[in-house]
Amino acid sequence: MIRKNVLLLCILAFVLGASFLFPGTNVINPDKPLKGQWDFKLKQVWKIDKAGKELFARPRHLVVSGDGLVYLYDIKRLTYYIFSDEGKFLKAFGPRGEGPGEIKTFYNAFRVNDKLIVVDIDRLHYFTKDGTFIKAVINPWGRRRPSYFLNENEFIHFPILVGLPSDIKQKISLFNIKTGAEKILIEFSLFKGGYAFDDDGDITSMAVVGLSPMMVAGYSSDRIYYGFNNSFEIQVADYNGKKLDRFSLERNKKKITRKEKRGFFIENPPPSPVPDDVLDAIIKTLPDELTYFSRIEVHNKLIYIHVSYLTRQPENQQIDIFSPGGKYLYRSFIHAPGGHHIFSGPIPILQIKNNHLYMALEDEEGEILLAKYEINLPSI
């Protein structure tokens, strides 16, 4: 059989094994926050709609550094933009290409110390914080996909799988770029779905953010928070792979009809054409319920869990906030201003940094903005 039209990645289903046994605490929360709803109290600082003379077309990834620099990659313009803490356009860099400082296929980027590290399909590009190219290091994205950098030479790898077969052992690893050493932190098993066969026996597979179960992880200075978002359970480990704690939330899943799934593909057609009968077969295999969460972050030692949506243009983003020990403290919402949606790529493009929120917005006419807000964050 031939693997064909692999559009994003297959649905992953999680099988807990002996490797997930741990001696830590297990906090089970009812779906009722202990301290009620939190108001972030957004206050706009600035908003911009272009980089120099170029209007934003399709933002894909947003990075905000500790010193206030804002990096935005536009997947349609195929370039990176830098803005100052005051929203002033500073520079475009990292154009599409294969030469020094050029990006072949953008996947992700990380601000590490005073450098920006851009993840390409087969290498890591190192830039200064102002966008000057330094070097490129060979790194095959398919086998060593950076999820988080501990420093300039070490990163955590979480696997993404595409295609069949049905049962594969996977691992979360720590890679050292200089030495090439790999340290396995956590092992687990996966099996897959979300695919269809055509009359020739070829396979078409895809995933839908919000429906397809995926592994999601977040990081603090000394902890990894991770979970398979088909259930609302978060595991906690240190950077040696030692299981420390876990916590969960007892929440009912939101049902999604086949009509809603079909409507999603009408509004968001796959990047490669898929015959209607094959698409119908795939839709039948997609879950009929939303996943629980799409992102995990840590701010002021509190754990922020971003709730999943099926739409790529939500009017708000729900965030559930937990204590360091896993107690459900607050339910909160980030609302797009009137007449706007939060632009997604495909996860909503927003970032909290230093008591500020940065968010990409789209209005009813398709104009895209990048806005910065002062916000009020809870503390322990």
N, C-alpha and C positions, 0 to 999 in steps of 0.2 A: 504493500500500500504506500501511496505517496502522500506526504504532508503538504497541504495546499492552502493558500490564502490564510496563513496564520496572522490574524489581524492584531491581536494584542497579546493575550495569554489565556490559557485555559482556566476554567474554574478549578480552584484547589480546594480539596476537602481534607480536614486535619484529623489525624489519628494519634491520639495521645499514647505514648509508650512509657516504658519504665524510666526513660531518660528524663521525664518530666516530674518524677517524684522528688519531693524536696522537704526539708525539715521545717520550713518557715510557717508564717501565719497564713490563714485563709479567711479573708473577710468577705462575707456575703451581704450585700446591701439591698434593701428594698428600693423600688423606684420612687423614692421620696427623699429629696436632699435634706440633710440635717439642718441646714441654715437657710433654706428657701432659694429664691432666685437672686442671682447677682446681676447688677446693672454696671456695665463697663463705662457708661457715661461718655460716649464718644464726643470729642470736640475737634472739629476739623482744623488742621494746621496748614495744609496746602493740598492742591490737586492739580495734576498736569495731564495733558492729552497727547503729548508728542515728545519725541527726543530730537532736539534741534528742529529741523523742518519736517521730520517724518512722523506722521500720525501713527499711534500704536495700531497694529493690525491683528496679531494673535499672540498675546503674551503666553508664555509657557511656564516660566519658572522665575520665582522672586527670591532674592537673597538680601538680607539686611545685616550689616556688620555691626559690631559693638561700637564702632566709632561713627556710626550713622550713615555710612555710604550705602546706597541702594543700587542693586544690580538686577536688571530685568532682561531676560532673554525673550526675543520675539521670534517664534518659529516660522512665521511667514516672511519676515524681513531677513531671517537667518543671520542675526547678529545680536551681540550683547550691548546693553546700554548701562552707563554709570551715571547716577545722579547724586548730588550732594545731600547733606542732611536737611538743607533748606529746599530741596526739590529742583535745584538748578541742574540742567543737563551738562555733563562734563565730557563724555567721550563715548564713541562707539568702538567696539573691538570684537575680535573673535569671529570674523566673517566665515561663510561657508567655503570649504576648500580642504586641501590636504597638505598645504605648505606650513612652515613655521608660524605658529599663532593662529592657524585656521582650524575650524572645527568641521569634521566630516559629518558626523551625526550626533547632535546634542542629546544627552540623556539627563544630566543632572549637574549641579555645581555646589561647591562648599567654600565658605570663607574660613580659612584655617590660619590662625595667627595673622600675619600681614600679607597673606597670599590668597588668591582665588584659584581653586582647583576645579577645572571643568572636565566632566566625564564624557569621553567620546566612545565610539564603538570599540576601538582597539587601543586606546591610550588615554592617559591623563595629561591635561595641559595645565601647566603652572603659569599663572600671571601674577604680577605685583598687584597690590590693591587698587592701583590706578589704571590697570588694564594693559600693562607692558608685558609682553611675552618673555618668559624665563626659559622654560624647557618643556619637553614632552617625554613621558615615560610610558613604555609599552605596558598595556594592561587590557586583556581580553574581557570586555564587558559581560559576555555571556557566562563566563566561568567565575569572574571575580567582580561582581557588581558592587561598587562602594555604596553603603547605606549611611555611614557615619564615619568621620575621620577623628581619631583620637589625637593625632598630630599629623605633620606633613608626610610621614612615612608609614603610618599604620591606619588601617581602616577596617570597619566591621562589614562583613558581607552577609546579606540575606538573600536567599535564592529566589529567582523567578523562573518558573517552568513553563514550557510551551509544548503542547502536543501530548502524545501517548508515550509509553504504556501506562498500565493502571496502578502500579505500586512501586514507588521509588523512595529510597532512603535519602534524606537531605540533611544539611548541616548549616549551622550558623558559625562563621569562622572569623578569626582575626588574622589579617594579612599584613606582613611586613614587606613594603615595596623594595627596600634596599637589599634585604637578605633573601627575599622570595619565600620566607618561612610562612607556613599556615598553622594556626592553632585552632583546633575545633573546640568551640564553646558549648554548643547544644546540638543534639541530633534529634530528628523527628521523621515521620513518614507522611507521605502525601498520596492521594489518588485524585484522578481528574475526571472532569466532564465538560459540558459546554461545547460539544462538537457535533458534527453531522457528516454522513457519508453521501457522496453523490452516486449516480448510476455506474460510474467507472470505479468506484471503491476508493476515490480520493477523499481526504479528510479536510474539512474546513472547521476552524476553531476560532473562538473569540471570547472576550471577557467584557463585562459591563461593570464599571465602577459603581458600587452601590448594590449590585446584585451578586456578582461573582465573589465567592469567599476568597479572601487573600490574607496573607500574613502582614501585619502592620507592626511597626516598632517605633519607639521614641527613646530618647537618651538624655541623661543628665551627666554630670561630671564623673559619677561613679556607679551608675546604674543603667541597665537596659530594661525597658518596659515593652513587652511584646505580647501579641495575641492573635489568634486566628479569628477574624471578625465575623465568622458565622455564629459565634457565641460571645456574650459580653463577659469575657474572663481575661484578665491581664496577668501575665506572669512577670516576675521581677527577678533579675539575676545581676551579678556583678560582672566585671570584664574578665574574670577568670572562668566564667561559665557556671559559677556556683548559684544554685537556686535559692533565693532568699525568701520571697513572699509571693502571694497572689491575692487578687481581689476580683469580685464579680458584682454584677448588677442584675437584679431580677426584673427584666423588662420584656414585655410582649413584642414580638416582631410585627412590623407593618406589612400587611399583605399587598401584593402587587398583581394585578390581573394581566392576562395575556394581551388584552387590548392596550394596557398601559405600556407593556414591553414593546409591542409593535409600534406604538406612538413614539417611543423613545428613538427607535431606529429610523422613523420617518424624519424626526427633527434632527437626528445626529446620524446620518448615513455612514456606513463603514467606509474607510479610506479606499478599499478595493471593492469593485462591484461583486455582489453575491446574489446568485439566482434566488427568486422568491421562495421556491420550494426548499432550498437549502437553508435560507434564513428562517423559514417557519420551523424547520426541524431543530435548528439551534435554539430558537425561542422556547420550544417545548422543553428543552433540557435545562434552560436557565431557571434558577430558583424563583419561586412565587412569593418570596419575602425579601425585604431589604436586609443587607448586612447591618451590623450594629454601628460600626465606626470606621472612619477612613484615615485618621491621623491621631498620633499620640505626641504630646509635647509636655515639657516641664518648665514652669515659670515660678520663681520664688519658692521652689521646692514643692509646689503643688502640681498635680498631674492633670493635664487638660486632654479630654477625650472628645474629638470632633465627630459628631453624629453623621452617618451616611445619608446621602440623598441620591435619588435616581436622576433628577434633572441636572443638567450641566450649567444651569443659570438659576441657582437658588436665590430667593429674596432674603433669606437669612441663614446663618450658620449656627446650629445649636452646639454648645460645648458643655459637657458635664465635667465638673471639677472635683477632684479627689484629694484627700490629705496624703502626706507621705506614707502613712500606714494603710491607705486604701479605703478610707471612709468617704462616702458620697456626701460632699459638703454643699455644692451649689449646682443649680441648673441655670445656664445663661444663654443668651442669644446675641449674636452680632447681626444687626439689621442693616441692609443696604439702604441708603437714603432714597427718598421718594422718586419713583420713576426709573430706578436702577435695579439691576441684578448683580450678584457677585459673579464675576467672570471666572470660569473654571477651565482647567487645562490638563486633565478632566476634573481634578480635585480643585475646589474653590481656591483661588489665588489670594491668600491673605497670610500675613505673618505678624506675630506679636514680638516686639523687641524693645526692651528698656522703657516700659510703660507707654509704648506707642503701638498703634496698629497700622499696618500698611495693607492696602486692599485694592485689587483691580476691579473696576466696575464697568458695566455696559448699560447704556440707556436703550430706550425702545427703538431708536433709529440706528443702533449699532455702533455708536461712538463709544470708544473705550477710554477710560480714565484710570490713572493711578493716584490714590489719595492716601494721605497720612493723617492720623488722628491721635490726639492725646487720649489715653484711656485710664480708667481706675482699676487696678488689679487687686484681687484679694491677697491676703497674706496669712501665714499660719496663725 
